[in-house]
Amino acid sequence: MLKGIITNLGAFGAALAIFAANLFIIYPLFRDPYTQYLGAIECAYMTYAKFIVENFPHLTWNFQWYTGFPFGRIYMPLFPGLLSLLHVWFDLPISVGYRGLAGVCYSLAPVSLYFFIRYTTKRDFAAFVGAAAYSILPSVAYLFRQEYAVAYNVSFAPKTFIALTIYGEGPHVMALALAPLAALAFMRMLKKPAIISFALAVMSLVAMALTSMTALQGCLVILFIILASELPLGNATQKLLRAFSCWAISAGLIAFWYTLPFIKGALQFAGGSGFARNIYLLVLPGLPIAAASLLILRFKPHAQPVIIAAGATAFFVALLVGRYWLEVTIVLFAERYIPEMDMMVAMLIGLAAEAMRKRCLAPNRTLLSISRQGLVLIIFLMALTWLARSFLRNSWSLSSGRKDLSDTTEYQVAKWLEGRAGEARVFATGNHAFWMNFFVNVFQIRGGADWASANPWWDHVTYLITAGNDANADVLWARALNVRYLVVNYPESIVPYKDYAHPAKYESMLALRYSEAGDKIFEVPLHNAALAQVVDLRQLSQLPPIKHVLDDTSRLRLYVETIKRHQGDTLRYELKNSEQLLITGKVRKDEGILVKTSYHHGWKAFANGKRLRITPDPVHFLLIEPDSSGDIAIELRHDRTIEDWTGYVITAFTIILVLTAGPRFFRRISAPPPAGLRE
């Protein structure tokens, strides 16, 4: 008993040391409130949190991005939700909360990896070396030329560090801290089923699913390999039942967020994936290797940790080989799984260290044997430190940030637009689009959640404006989508993303309103920039459809002129919250109300207690058809959809099922195998 206590205290001390070392490595991250890498995507997650704080509980619609979009389709909600709570409960600025939460999760990831390796190998030495390797070593992915080029500029920092700082992938980093815990609980549930391990596996998977889809997919690969490695060890049927029960319950618990529209949007965003077409690149070499591995496990079950780590590493390496060497896409953004691959490589390094330690271990624990083991640990740590010397020397400068962003072009352009754009929109790309709504509340065409958009035109128009050279077509689309200002980045701009192929195309056509350090703002003349206006329904119904952004612009021009030509009553309206708009005024026969936000079936309009018909207009804005002429008072609100409620019902049903039938079902799937069967 005393030995067990000492061992557990030693494990706790090792984990604490790993956590403290990683906190020290990224110390400047907690000191500075803003990132120095303004091209990082973290601004999008912070803007999610800002929107939640400013609009809770009215969160079904966001007017500010993509001509309006359903906020429930943003990237996973857990990370921005936690940022919102940190801001509300502790009055932490959202940027400070982001860096603090992401930094703590970054430091916890090696700790959770330590406990996973320790559980699978039953060796503290292997776990400590593996966690240390993951904390500081360059990624093996840097053997690929494309990844080497990135790592060279950041002192060959670990890929997880790059994801944290350079890319700003806070949710992914947070999920990486959960992945080894999910794997540990899942493996323990298969080996020695208990309600606590089953519950921990489910909760870890649910938390990951609501944090990062990338990390979830990477973790599921590891879990599948763990399951496959367990089957040859006996009791295969029960283990399969436990695994699929765990996955099914997890799927039910996340159904409230993973609705059909959300899944559809995510799949469309990943439309470049060639998984179905190129899966043979994984299957052909993978099947014989998997068969050989399972055969080895049948006779050498102690090889399981090596099989798990090597199998997962081989899978992730195959994705990179397909992307970088064969130039085929097996999964979209294969490089995003490098941190998960590095975890498995670190585990292999820990296992190699353990094998070397065993060679130095005498039959009995003599002073010489213990000294040899200590020397092996020192040698390994010195080797790791030497390999990571460039990163360790520069980690503070790489993780340092900025005290203030007021001197940046992103901030200055956003503040200039505040109050000038009014209810009209802004077209900006790159950094200006990503950061704009973190600084100010203006409407824009772009945003930070491309897969979430409800308007089918925004991305086509974005490509037309940034890549094309037809300024007349650009201006027509800007007028159609109620865009007053175009933010254009010239080659001399200091922003990292300069998306315009022909930035000078507006100079002889539009009025220049702002020019500073290569960033210019041109004004598009709008006849009526109001959010809601009266239109002629009969004339709109006779317009030919706009089928493609590159169609003959005569159709688009006809739409713009039809909206401009009609002289209806000026409407009064009040945006009560992000879900509700009150409109009053007067309409004549055959007149309707155009609301310049994206059409979505969650919108409902009511007048005098009666529901009014809403249809999309040619550019996918809302078109409300009043049921009578004269004075009107319309309430327009965005409600949760049938798909949303279906997800809520599935999640609620899953919770009820777990609470009522869960214990009995778990006892059934946890029953020991019949006598005589090998476990």
Residue, then its C-alpha position, 0 to 999 in steps of 0.5 A: m500500500l505504501k509503495g502504491i502511495i509513493t508511486n502515485l505521489g511520484a506520478f503526480g509530481a512528474a505531471l506537475a513538473i511537466f505542467a509547470a515546465n510548459l507554463f514557463i515555456i509560454y509565460p509571455l502568452f499570459r503576460d500580453p493581452y493580444t497576439q503578435y501574429l495578427g494573421a491568426i484565426e483566434c480573432a474569430y473565436m474571440t468575436y464569437a465570444k463577444f457576440i455571445v456576451e453582447n446578445f445572450p440569450h438572443l443567439t440564433w441570428n447574427f446580422q454582422w457576417y455573411t449578410g446575416f447567418p444562423f449563429g448556431r452554425i459557427y465553429m464548436p461552441l464550448f471554447p467561445g462559451l467558456l471565454s464568455l463566462l470568463h468575461v462575465w464572471f471574472d470581468l476578464p477581457i476576452s483577449v486575456g481570457y483567450r490567451g489564458l485558457a488556450g495557454v493552460c490547455y496547451s500546458l495540460a496536453p502533455v500532462s494528459l499524454y503522460f497519464f495515457i502513456r503511463y496507463t498503457t505502458k505501466r511505466d512512469f519512465a516512458a510516460f515522462v520521457g514521452a510527455a517531455a518529447y511532446s512538449i519541446l521536440p520538433s515535429v517529425a512532419y518537418l521532414f516534409r519540405q512544406e512543413y520545414a519551411v514553416a518550422y524554419n521561421v519559428s525555431f522548429a517549435p513543436k507543431t502544437f506550439i505553432a497551432l497555439t501562437i502562429y495559427g491561433e487555434g485555441p479550440h484545437v489546443m484545448a481539445l488536445a488536452l482532452a484527447p489522451l484522457a478520452a483515449l485512457a478512459f476508453m481503453r480502461m472501459l474496454k479492459k476493466p469496465a466501470i461506470i466512471s471510466f465509461a462516463l469519462a470516455v463519453m464526457s471527454l468525447v462530447a467535450m472534444a466534439l463541442t470544441s474541435m472537429t479536427a481533434l475529435q476526428g484525430c482522436l477517433v482514429i486513435l480510439f479505433i486503433i485501440l479498439a482493434s488492438e483490444l479485440p485479439l486479447g479476448n472478450a471481443t463481442q463485449k468490447l465492441l458493444r461497449a465501444f459502440s455504446c460509448w460512441a452512440i451515447s456521445a453522438g446523442l449528447i452532441a445532437f443538439w449542436y450537430t444538426l443536419p444543417f450544421i453537418k451539411g455545412a461542414l461537409q460542403f466546406a470540406g468539399g475538396s476532400g478526396f477521402a472516398r476517391n483516395i481511400y485506397l492509399l490507406v487501405l492497400p498498405g494498411l490492411p496487411i500491416a493491421a493484420a500482422s499487428l493483430l497477429i502479433l498481439r495474439f501472441k504478444p499482448h505486451a506489444q499493445p502500446v507499440i501497436i497503438a502508437a505506431g499504427a496511429t503514427a502510420f495513419f497520420v503520416a499516410l495523410l501527409v504523404g498523400r498531401y505533400w508527396l503524392e499530391v492527392t487529397i485523402v482528407l482536407f487540411a491533413e496538416r492539421y492532424i500533425p499535433e495528434m501524430d506528434m503525440m503518438v510519436a512522443m509515445l514511441i520515443g517514450l517506449a524507446a527510452e523505456a526499452m533502453r532503461k530496461r537494458c540497464l536494469a540489473p536483476n535486483r535493484t542495486l545502487l548501480s542499477i538505479s544509477r544507470q537508470g538515472l543516467v539514462l533519464i539524464i541522457f534522454l532529457m539532455a538529448l531532447t533539450w539539445l534537439a529543441r535548443s533553438f525552440l527553447r532559446n526563442s520560446w519567449s519571443l515567439s509566445s510574446g504578444r502585444k499590449d495594444l492593437s490601436d496602432t494596427t491597420e486592422y484596428q484603425v480601419a475598423k474604427w474609421l468604418e464605425g459610425r460611417a457604414g451605418e446599416a450598409r455593409v462593408f466588403a473587406t478580406g483577410n485580416h480586416a474582415f477577421w478582426m473587424n467585428f472584434f473591434v466594432n459592430v458593423f455589417q460585412i460580407r465576410g466573417g470568420a465562419d465560412w461554412a455557416s453562411a446562409n447566403p449562397w452569393w457571398d463567396h462567389v461575390t468575394y471571388l469576383i471582387t478579389a480575383g476579377n478585374d471588372a470593376n463595374a460588375d463589382v460595384l453592381w454586386a456591392r449595390a445589390l448586397n448593400v455594400r457602401y465601403l470596399v476595403v482594398n489592400y494594395p501590395e504595400s499594405i502590411v497585412p499578411y493576406k493581400d487577396y486583391a489581384h487588381p487593387a487599382k481597378y476602382e481608382s477611376m470609378l469610386a470615391l477614395r475615402y481613406s488611404e493609409a499605408g497601402d490600405k484604401i477604402f472606396e465608397v460605393p454610391l447607394h440609393n437606399a442603404a436602409l436595412a428595410q425598404v418598400v419594393d414592388l412585388r410585381q416587378l420583382s416577380q417578373l425579373p429573370p433569375i440570377k444563376h451565376v455571379l459571372d452571368d451577363t450583368s444585365r440581369l443583376r443591373l435590372y434587379v438593382e435598378t428595379i429596387k432603386r426605381h420604386q418610390g415607396d414609403t420610408l419605413r421605420y424600424e427598430l432592431k430590438n435584438s439580434e433576432q427581432l426587427l420591428i417594422t412600421g410604415k405604409v404599403r400600397k397594393d402589390e408592395g412588399i418589404l425587402v429586409k437586407t439580410s440573408y433568407h433563412h427558414g428560421w425567419k418568421a414575420f407577423a402582423n396583427g397576429k397573422r403570419l406573413r409569407i417570406t420568400p428569398d429575393p434574387v440575391h437571397f434577401l428577405l422579401i415579406e409580403p404583407d396581407s393588406s395595404g395601408d399602415i403596417a406593423i410587422e414583427l420579424r423574428h428569427d426562431r429555432t428551426i425544426e432541425d434545431w428542435t430535432g437535435y434538442v429532442i435527440t439530446a434530451f432523449t439520450i440524457i433520459l435514456v442514460l439516467t433511466a436505463g443506463p446503469r442496467f445496460f452498463r451492467r449487462i455490457s460489463a458482465p464477465p465472459p463465460a467461464g472458459l473464454r480467454e479474457 
